[in-house]
């Protein structure tokens, strides 16, 4: 049964939603802490012991610098743990490489670097557990070496992940950065490359800022999400450039509670699966603002995905001033993500608004609620997809903001609405130097 229902809504409702949907902190561009020590490249296969010792000796509120010297720029390390209050800084010209030795990451069962039914056999490269005020900064790079052969293996981390997909198993590979049960974690100006798996995951984090971060991994590298806030709150991701092989950014909420008060501001996404919410939403996702986002070449654009084995309440989501180009599915809101046996965790999407969204190239649009009792509630204004888009609407109650869609005819593009001007928005993915030196016009975000 399909229920496309077109009604008018009060603009005040949209404005109230926008006011609540954002990081509750006052966020400004992060500043570098005072230095506690500097390490230079040294000959040796594993820099982890001396880096970890220097981190542990660093006083809270200070930063350990990894710096190039004498034509040498590389550090190679196994897993590192960030202490509370300590920032790891990769100076410009320096690169921190992740070890390719699976046993360095193994959790004790000897499964890291293999395929099984669980896929949790590896520790992350950099972890921050139960910290406050820790971070990662600098104009340098962290390289996960996902495309390099794993020590003792005939395949890379990415090839292992692709083989796991074919064999319907789970790959045991390390994530690049994992922040758990922490407060006030900061990432600034750093470049992340070639993660074997997710680049940055947050779980039960209160207060996270990523500002002028570059994430750069090939489009065919499986499961290499950019940044994933999971059951976390007070998150700002701003002025960043992300291209990956999976979700550029995915907001999730599982059994550890909701994700809420999240601001995604002034960012550029390139290859990847887009600006996603889900698929785990059973903990609830609410109060999210996506503002001034440009997506160029992602497979999906604005995307909410879940199903009745992991669904929950997604409420108070505002998308505003979004430009898209060469995106196959500019808008995708669905409740049937991945075929699964029926479950009892029903997705519910309400108080969602899209204002000034323009896809300058044609693409598909999916607007799907779960059923007549759990419809998608979506308000739209000045939403334009070029050409004559294929639009699929199921169990949706759609309303107009101002003169925007839906029109009386039910067409996606309202007559006379040309869409916001995106002509200056699509810029090439910047080299590291440009990204680190880019001047941001907004110094205070809330």
Secondary structure as UniProt FT lines:
FT   STRAND          4..8
FT   HELIX           11..20
FT   STRAND          27..28
FT   STRAND          34..40
FT   HELIX           48..57
FT   TURN            60..61
FT   STRAND          62..67
FT   TURN            70..71
FT   STRAND          74..77
FT   STRAND          80..81
FT   TURN            84..85
FT   STRAND          87..90
FT   TURN            92..93
FT   STRAND          95..98
FT   HELIX           102..105
FT   TURN            112..113
FT   STRAND          115..116
FT   STRAND          126..129
FT   STRAND          135..137
FT   STRAND          141..143
FT   TURN            146..147
FT   TURN            151..152
FT   HELIX           157..166
FT   TURN            167..168
FT   STRAND          170..171
FT   STRAND          177..180
FT   STRAND          183..188
FT   STRAND          191..193
FT   STRAND          200..203
FT   STRAND          206..211
FT   STRAND          214..216
FT   TURN            219..220
FT   TURN            222..223
FT   STRAND          227..230
FT   STRAND          233..238
FT   STRAND          241..243
FT   STRAND          249..252
FT   TURN            255..256
FT   STRAND          259..269
FT   STRAND          275..277
FT   TURN            282..283
FT   STRAND          285..296
FT   STRAND          300..305
FT   TURN            308..310
FT   STRAND          313..325
FT   STRAND          329..334
FT   STRAND          348..359
FT   STRAND          365..368
FT   TURN            372..373
FT   STRAND          376..385
FT   STRAND          391..394
FT   STRAND          396..400
FT   TURN            402..403
FT   TURN            408..409
FT   TURN            415..416
FT   TURN            423..425
FT   HELIX           432..437
FT   STRAND          444..445
//
